[in-house]
Amino acid sequence: MLQPVSATNDLPPEAPAAPAPVLQVSTLSPFAFPAFRIIWIANLFANLGTWAQSVAAAWIITTEQSSPLMVAMIQVAAAFPLVALSILTGVLADNYDRRKVMLTGMLLELAGGLFITVLAFAGLLHPITLIASVFCIAIGSAIVTPAWQAAVGEQVPRAHVGSAVLLNSVNFNVARAVGPAIGGLLLGAMGAPWVFLLNCFCYGSLIWAIWRWKRDLPERRLPPEGIFEGVVAALRYTQHSTVTRVVMLRSFAFGLSASALWALLPLLAHEHEGGSALLYGYMLGALGLGAILGSAVVRRVQAAWGASGLVSVAAGLLAACLLALGLAGSLWIAFPALLLSGSCWIGVLATYNTTVQMLVPDWIKARALALYQTAIFGGLAAGSFMWGHFAETMGVSGALAAAGIMLGITVALLYRSRLPEQVDTQSLARADSTEPALAAAGFNTQHGSVLVAVEYQIERDKLSALILAARPLRLLRLRNGAQQWQLFRDLERDGIWREVFLVESWMQYLRMIDRMTLADKMVLDKVRALHAGDKPPVVSRNVSYLAMNEAQGFSLRRDPESL
């Protein structure tokens, strides 16, 4: 008889090596992965150049005696393409190689940066051409952003994604602390054209890092979705996903008020006695430094207060900082307020981003992040325009104070919109399909609805459990692609219940099966466990006559004589 091996005296002389220890998750743990480390360093240089360029761009418009609305239009030009195009580019990032999508957008951004540089050296750069150029660069950014955000999960294991998102935020804010100072010094010493040229060189390093990044592409079992089809799937998922709806609502409201900080900061620096590009750079540096300091405590604060508590407190503190910036003219008050504002900013945005990254399945991740970016940048664009307009009538200080009051009101109104706190992220992994591989030959897979009915036999003592399980089952089907869903009781056969749902086409039904996660499978298993029959629940699949194609001899063209 075989006996279990004893750890003391039954091991062979050359025991197999113990498995490698699992890397402990911490704020810095993603740096252990080479792909993330190299891209992070290259991205730091790119962000340094971007923030240096932002100082030169904002200062050119400010010193040209442009109106406050014109100054704020830089934020609008930078944010509008992200609002209008992110969901479309998110479809591309979810269906194609994210590395290639990023490279396409980055090359477009680099071309826009080179165009601004040429105009600056030729002396042809003025507010209108600058805003137009920023708009074109933002189109490239709209292509890059969803793929960039979703690709974090391809650079590090899922357990380290939250830390990776936070480190990317730190990267951005380190550059925000140092880049404006570099831009201000270079602007004063050599002029704006050289700042724009520096940005082009820095951004080239990030393109190089993405170009050399090699990784295994995720397996795709079905052909890519079309743009319209992918957008509809994203909107349907959002409609039936509490996580994405809450994040979009709260991030839009936050961006609408908090945008005053970025839109009016150049004017605040310019209006101050002795205001200069260097002072504006120092102010941006204070925001970045505050974000760096805040990133060191984000994980601990979130662990203590929860995601919703962190977001509410940070947004409330930012509201107080906006009030302080608007009502106090002293730099002794402004700089501490800017430091605290930077900490609050990173706390809010990193929490929102991590929530979407961790609580959304891979098949929709880029689109969910794109919708989040659309919401936050939609708030930033609309808010920048609004506060720029208010600054013309009530002054910069009055607009900042009004923004602080508005942010405080939205925090109070949305306090009860809670973010999920605990979830098993492994449950979002794709589940192997348990559905039979049904052949689709003989009809058009892109047209004609599919009606699916699942018949359960439920005993009376389990009816309450079935009703409780119906809501998560309904949300599962609708999130993954069903157009309609209902649960019916058979009036002629006692104990028979039918789950019926309608899908747009056979291809959409196949996608619905392919999108199944382990969490979805747990919901289905819970419902099927209530089934009392000796055999599994009976599943019937019915295809509309519209799926019949002319290759079979059927004509679906309308006959006028039959009308």
C-alpha positions in Angstrom: 0.0 0.0 0.0 1.3 3.5 -0.9 1.9 5.7 2.2 2.2 9.5 2.2 5.7 10.8 2.1 7.1 11.8 5.5 8.8 15.2 5.6 11.5 13.9 8.0 12.8 10.7 6.6 11.0 9.8 3.4 12.2 12.5 1.1 14.6 11.5 -1.7 18.2 12.7 -1.4 17.7 15.2 -4.2 14.3 16.8 -3.4 12.9 19.0 -6.1 13.5 22.7 -5.6 10.8 24.6 -3.7 8.7 26.9 -5.8 9.8 30.5 -6.1 8.3 32.6 -3.4 5.4 34.8 -4.4 6.4 38.5 -4.5 4.7 40.4 -1.7 2.4 43.2 -2.9 3.6 46.6 -1.9 3.7 50.1 -3.4 7.1 49.4 -5.0 6.6 45.7 -6.0 5.7 46.4 -9.7 9.3 47.6 -10.2 10.4 43.9 -9.9 8.9 43.4 -13.4 11.3 44.6 -16.2 8.6 45.6 -18.6 6.9 47.9 -16.2 10.2 49.3 -14.8 11.5 50.3 -18.3 8.3 51.8 -19.5 7.9 53.6 -16.2 11.3 55.3 -16.5 10.7 56.2 -20.1 7.3 57.6 -19.2 8.9 59.7 -16.5 11.0 61.5 -19.2 8.0 61.9 -21.4 6.0 63.4 -18.6 8.9 65.8 -17.7 8.9 67.1 -21.3 5.1 67.4 -21.3 4.9 69.4 -18.1 7.8 71.6 -19.2 6.0 72.3 -22.5 2.7 73.1 -20.6 4.4 75.9 -18.8 5.7 77.4 -22.0 2.3 77.0 -23.7 0.3 78.5 -20.9 2.7 81.4 -20.5 2.7 82.2 -24.2 -1.1 82.7 -24.1 -1.0 84.6 -20.8 1.7 87.0 -21.9 -0.1 87.7 -25.2 -2.7 89.5 -23.1 -5.3 86.8 -23.9 -8.6 86.8 -22.1 -9.2 84.3 -19.2 -11.5 82.3 -21.5 -8.6 82.0 -24.0 -6.3 80.8 -21.3 -8.8 78.2 -20.1 -9.3 77.0 -23.7 -6.0 75.2 -23.5 -7.5 72.9 -21.0 -10.6 72.5 -23.2 -8.5 71.7 -26.3 -6.5 69.2 -24.4 -9.5 67.5 -22.9 -12.2 67.5 -25.6 -10.7 64.8 -27.9 -10.4 62.5 -24.8 -14.1 63.1 -24.2 -15.2 62.6 -27.8 -12.9 59.8 -28.9 -11.9 57.7 -25.9 -14.8 55.3 -26.2 -14.0 54.7 -29.9 -10.3 54.1 -29.2 -11.2 52.0 -26.3 -12.9 49.6 -28.7 -9.7 49.4 -30.7 -7.7 48.7 -27.5 -10.0 45.9 -26.4 -9.9 44.2 -29.8 -6.4 44.7 -31.2 -2.8 44.7 -30.1 -2.7 47.4 -27.4 1.0 48.0 -28.1 0.4 48.9 -31.7 -2.6 51.1 -30.8 -0.3 53.0 -28.4 2.5 53.4 -30.9 0.0 54.8 -33.5 -1.3 57.4 -31.1 2.2 58.3 -29.8 3.6 58.9 -33.3 0.7 61.3 -33.9 1.5 63.1 -30.6 5.1 63.4 -31.6 4.1 64.8 -35.0 2.0 67.4 -33.3 4.9 68.3 -30.9 7.3 68.7 -33.9 4.8 70.9 -35.6 4.5 73.2 -32.5 8.4 73.3 -32.4 8.7 74.3 -36.0 6.1 77.1 -35.6 7.8 78.3 -32.4 11.3 78.5 -34.1 9.7 80.3 -37.1 8.0 82.8 -34.9 4.5 81.8 -36.1 3.2 80.5 -32.8 0.4 82.6 -31.3 -2.6 81.6 -29.1 -4.9 80.4 -31.9 -2.3 78.2 -33.6 -1.1 76.9 -30.2 -4.6 75.9 -29.1 -5.2 74.2 -32.5 -1.9 72.3 -32.2 -2.7 71.2 -28.6 -6.0 69.9 -29.9 -4.3 67.8 -32.6 -1.8 66.4 -30.0 -4.8 65.5 -27.7 -6.3 63.4 -30.6 -3.1 61.2 -30.4 -3.5 61.2 -26.6 -7.1 60.0 -27.0 -5.8 57.0 -29.0 -3.1 56.2 -26.5 -4.9 56.6 -23.2 -7.4 53.7 -23.1 -4.8 51.2 -24.4 -2.2 52.6 -22.0 -4.4 52.3 -19.0 -5.6 48.8 -19.9 -2.0 47.6 -20.7 -1.0 48.0 -17.1 -2.5 44.5 -16.5 -0.2 43.1 -19.2 3.0 44.5 -17.6 2.4 43.2 -14.0 0.3 40.4 -12.5 -3.3 41.3 -11.4 -2.4 41.4 -7.7 0.1 44.2 -8.4 -2.1 46.3 -10.7 -3.3 48.6 -7.9 0.3 49.4 -7.0 1.2 49.9 -10.6 -1.6 52.4 -11.1 -0.4 54.3 -8.1 3.2 54.3 -9.3 2.0 55.6 -12.7 0.2 58.4 -10.8 3.4 59.1 -8.8 5.4 59.2 -12.1 3.0 61.8 -13.5 3.2 63.9 -10.3 7.0 63.6 -10.0 7.1 65.1 -13.5 4.6 67.7 -12.5 6.8 68.7 -9.6 10.0 68.9 -11.6 8.9 69.4 -15.2 7.4 72.9 -14.6 10.6 74.1 -12.9 12.6 72.8 -15.8 10.2 74.4 -18.2 10.3 77.7 -16.3 14.1 77.8 -16.2 14.5 76.8 -19.8 11.8 79.3 -20.8 13.5 82.2 -19.1 17.0 81.2 -20.3 16.4 80.1 -23.9 12.8 80.7 -24.9 9.7 78.7 -25.6 11.0 76.9 -28.9 13.7 75.1 -27.0 11.1 73.9 -24.4 9.0 72.4 -27.2 12.0 70.7 -28.7 12.9 69.2 -25.3 9.5 67.7 -25.1 9.9 66.0 -28.5 13.2 64.3 -27.4 11.7 63.2 -24.1 8.6 61.7 -25.7 10.8 59.8 -28.2 12.2 57.8 -25.3 8.7 56.5 -24.4 8.1 55.5 -28.0 11.3 53.6 -27.9 10.3 51.8 -24.7 6.9 50.8 -26.1 8.5 49.7 -29.4 10.9 47.2 -27.6 8.2 45.9 -25.2 7.6 42.2 -26.1 4.9 40.2 -24.5 2.4 37.4 -25.1 -0.7 38.5 -26.8 -3.9 37.4 -25.1 -5.8 34.6 -27.0 -8.7 35.9 -29.1 -11.3 33.2 -29.9 -13.6 35.4 -32.0 -13.0 38.1 -34.7 -12.7 41.7 -33.5 -15.8 43.8 -32.8 -16.8 46.6 -35.1 -16.6 50.2 -33.7 -20.4 50.6 -33.4 -20.8 47.1 -32.0 -18.0 47.7 -29.4 -19.5 51.0 -28.3 -22.9 49.5 -27.8 -21.4 46.7 -25.8 -19.6 49.2 -23.6 -22.7 51.3 -23.0 -24.8 48.2 -22.2 -22.1 47.0 -19.8 -22.0 50.4 -18.1 -25.8 50.5 -17.8 -25.9 47.3 -15.8 -22.6 47.7 -13.9 -22.8 49.6 -10.6 -19.0 50.1 -10.4 -18.6 51.9 -13.7 -21.8 54.0 -13.2 -20.7 55.3 -9.8 -17.1 56.0 -10.9 -18.3 57.9 -13.9 -20.8 60.0 -11.9 -18.5 60.9 -9.1 -15.4 61.5 -11.4 -17.5 63.9 -13.6 -18.7 65.8 -10.7 -15.2 66.0 -9.3 -13.7 67.2 -12.5 -16.3 69.8 -13.1 -15.3 71.7 -9.9 -11.7 70.7 -9.5 -10.9 71.8 -13.1 -10.7 75.4 -11.8 -7.4 74.6 -10.1 -5.7 73.8 -13.5 -7.6 76.3 -15.7 -7.0 79.3 -13.5 -3.6 78.6 -12.0 -1.7 80.5 -14.7 -3.9 83.5 -14.1 -3.5 83.3 -10.4 0.3 83.4 -10.8 0.2 86.1 -13.4 -2.1 88.4 -11.2 0.2 88.0 -8.2 2.6 90.9 -7.6 5.8 89.9 -9.3 4.1 87.1 -11.1 6.3 85.3 -13.7 6.7 82.0 -15.5 9.0 80.9 -12.7 6.2 81.5 -10.1 3.8 79.5 -12.2 6.3 76.7 -12.4 6.8 76.7 -8.6 3.0 76.5 -8.1 2.8 73.5 -10.4 5.8 72.0 -8.6 4.0 72.4 -5.3 1.0 70.5 -6.7 3.3 67.8 -7.9 5.2 67.6 -4.7 2.0 67.3 -2.8 0.9 64.5 -5.0 4.2 62.6 -4.4 3.8 63.0 -0.6 0.1 61.9 -0.8 1.0 58.8 -2.8 3.0 57.5 0.2 -0.1 57.3 2.3 -2.9 56.5 -0.2 -2.7 52.7 0.4 -2.8 53.1 4.2 -5.6 55.6 4.1 -7.7 53.5 1.8 -7.1 50.5 4.0 -8.3 52.4 7.0 -11.2 54.4 5.5 -12.2 52.5 2.4 -12.2 53.7 -1.2 -15.4 55.8 -0.7 -14.2 57.3 2.5 -10.8 58.3 0.9 -12.5 59.9 -2.1 -15.0 61.9 0.0 -12.4 63.2 2.5 -9.9 64.0 -0.2 -12.5 65.9 -2.4 -13.7 67.8 0.7 -10.2 68.9 1.6 -9.6 70.0 -2.0 -12.8 72.1 -1.8 -11.3 73.8 1.3 -8.0 74.4 -0.6 -9.9 76.0 -3.5 -11.6 78.3 -1.1 -8.2 79.2 0.5 -6.7 80.0 -2.9 -9.6 82.2 -3.8 -10.0 84.1 -0.6 -6.3 84.5 0.5 -3.8 86.4 -1.6 -0.7 85.4 0.4 1.8 82.9 -1.0 2.3 81.7 2.6 -1.3 80.3 2.4 -1.3 79.5 -1.4 1.7 77.1 -1.3 0.5 74.9 1.6 -3.0 74.8 -0.1 -1.3 73.7 -3.3 0.6 71.0 -1.5 -2.5 69.6 0.1 -4.4 70.0 -3.2 -1.8 67.7 -5.0 -2.2 65.1 -2.3 -6.0 65.2 -2.6 -5.9 65.0 -6.4 -3.8 61.9 -6.5 -5.9 60.3 -3.8 -9.1 60.7 -5.7 -7.9 59.9 -9.2 -5.7 56.9 -8.2 -8.7 55.4 -6.3 -11.1 55.8 -9.2 -8.6 54.4 -11.7 -7.7 51.4 -9.5 -11.4 50.7 -8.8 -12.0 50.3 -12.6 -8.8 48.4 -13.2 -9.5 45.9 -10.4 -13.3 45.4 -10.7 -13.9 45.2 -14.5 -13.2 42.1 -16.6 -10.5 42.2 -19.2 -12.8 42.0 -22.3 -14.3 45.5 -21.5 -11.4 47.0 -19.5 -10.1 49.5 -22.1 -13.6 50.7 -22.8 -14.5 51.0 -19.1 -11.4 53.0 -18.5 -12.2 55.1 -21.6 -15.7 55.9 -20.2 -14.1 56.8 -16.9 -11.6 59.1 -18.8 -14.5 60.5 -20.8 -16.3 61.4 -17.5 -13.3 62.9 -15.8 -12.1 64.8 -18.8 -15.6 65.8 -19.7 -15.9 67.4 -16.3 -12.5 69.0 -16.7 -13.3 70.4 -20.2 -16.7 71.7 -19.2 -15.4 73.1 -15.9 -12.4 74.8 -17.5 -14.7 76.6 -20.0 -17.2 77.5 -17.2 -14.6 78.8 -14.7 -12.8 80.7 -17.4 -16.0 82.4 -18.2 -16.8 83.1 -14.6 -13.2 84.5 -14.1 -14.0 87.2 -16.6 -17.0 88.4 -14.6 -16.1 87.7 -11.0 -12.3 87.6 -11.1 -9.9 84.7 -10.6 -10.3 84.7 -6.9 -14.0 84.7 -7.0 -14.1 81.8 -9.5 -11.8 79.7 -7.4 -13.9 80.3 -4.3 -17.1 79.4 -6.2 -15.4 76.2 -7.4 -14.5 75.3 -3.9 -18.1 75.8 -2.7 -19.5 73.8 -5.6 -17.1 70.9 -5.0 -18.1 70.8 -1.3 -21.8 70.6 -2.3 -21.2 67.7 -4.7 -19.2 65.8 -2.1 -22.2 66.0 0.3 -24.7 65.1 -2.4 -22.7 62.1 -3.7 -21.5 60.8 -0.3 -24.0 57.9 -0.4 -22.8 56.7 -3.8 -20.4 54.1 -2.4 -17.7 52.3 -4.3 -17.3 48.5 -3.7 -14.7 47.8 -1.1 -14.0 44.1 -1.1 -13.9 41.8 -4.2 -11.9 38.7 -5.2 -10.1 40.0 -8.3 -9.3 36.5 -9.4 -13.0 35.9 -10.0 -12.8 38.3 -13.0 -10.6 35.9 -14.9 -12.2 34.4 -18.0 -14.0 31.1 -17.4 -13.8 28.2 -19.8 -17.1 27.9 -21.6 -19.4 25.1 -20.6 -21.7 25.7 -23.6 -21.5 23.2 -26.4 -19.6 24.2 -29.5 -22.6 24.7 -31.8 -22.0 25.0 -35.5 -23.2 28.2 -37.1 -23.0 27.0 -40.7 -26.2 27.5 -42.7 -27.2 31.0 -41.5 -25.9 34.5 -41.2 -24.1 34.9 -37.9 -24.2 38.7 -38.0 -28.0 39.2 -38.5 -31.1 37.7 -37.0 -31.8 37.6 -33.2 -31.1 34.6 -31.0 -33.7 33.6 -28.4 -32.3 31.4 -25.6 -34.5 29.7 -23.0 -33.2 27.7 -20.0 -35.8 25.5 -18.3 -35.4 24.8 -14.5 -37.4 22.6 -12.2 -37.7 24.4 -8.9 -39.2 23.0 -5.7 -41.5 25.2 -3.7 -39.1 25.5 -0.8 -36.5 27.0 -3.1 -38.7 29.6 -4.8 -37.5 32.4 -2.5 -33.8 31.5 -3.3 -34.6 31.6 -7.0 -36.2 35.1 -6.7 -33.1 36.3 -4.8 -30.8 34.9 -7.4 -32.8 36.4 -10.3 -31.4 39.9 -10.0 -27.7 39.0 -10.3 -28.5 36.6 -13.1 -30.4 39.3 -15.0 -27.5 41.8 -14.6 -25.0 39.1 -15.7 -26.9 38.4 -18.9 -27.5 42.1 -19.7 -23.9 43.1 -19.0 -22.5 40.5 -21.3 -24.7 41.2 -24.3 -28.4 40.3 -23.9 -30.9 42.8 -25.1 -33.8 41.6 -23.0 -34.1 39.1 -20.1 -37.1 37.7 -18.2 -37.8 34.8 -15.8 -41.2 33.1 -16.4 -43.2 30.5 -14.5 -45.0 27.8 -16.5 -48.7 27.9 -15.6 -49.4 24.4 -17.0 -46.5 22.5 -15.5 -46.0 22.9 -11.8 -42.4 23.8 -10.7 -41.2 24.7 -14.2 -39.5 28.1 -14.6 -37.9 29.4 -17.8 -35.1 32.0 -18.0 -35.5 33.6 -21.4 -33.1 36.2 -23.0 -32.7 37.8 -26.4 -29.4 38.4 -28.1 -28.9 40.5 -31.2 -27.2 37.9 -33.4 -25.5 34.5 -33.2 -22.1 36.2 -33.2 -23.2 38.3 -30.2 -24.3 35.1 -28.5 -20.8 33.6 -29.0 -19.3 36.8 -27.6 -21.6 36.5 -24.7 -20.3 33.1 -23.9 -16.7 34.1 -24.4 -17.1 37.0 -21.9 -18.0 34.7 -19.1 -15.9 35.2 -16.0 -15.4 33.0 -12.9 -17.7 35.4 -11.0 -20.4 35.0 -13.7 -20.0 31.2 -13.5 -20.5 31.3 -9.8 -23.8 33.1 -10.3 -24.9 30.5 -12.9 -23.8 27.6 -10.7 -25.9 29.1 -7.8 -29.0 29.2 -9.9 -28.4 25.7 -11.4 -27.9 24.3 -7.9 -31.6 25.1 -7.3 -32.6 22.9 -10.2 -34.3 19.7 -8.9 -34.4 17.6 -12.0 -32.3 14.4 -12.6 -30.9 16.0 -15.7 -29.3 19.4 -16.2 -31.6 22.3 -17.1 -32.8 22.1 -20.7 -31.4 24.9 -22.9 -33.0 25.7 -26.2 -31.5 28.1 -28.8 -33.7 29.7 -31.5 -32.5 31.7 -34.4 -34.6 34.3 -36.2 -35.7 33.6 -39.8 -33.8 36.8 -40.7 -30.5 34.9 -40.2 -31.3 32.7 -43.2 -29.2 33.8 -46.1 -29.7 33.7 -49.8 -27.1 31.0 -50.2 -29.7 28.6 -49.0 -32.2 29.7 -51.5 -34.1 32.1 -49.2 -34.8 35.7 -50.2 -35.5 38.1 -47.4 -36.3 41.0 -49.8 -39.8 42.5 -49.3 -42.4 41.5 -51.9 -44.5 44.6 -52.8 -47.5 42.4 -53.8 -47.6 40.9 -50.2 -48.1 44.3 -48.6 
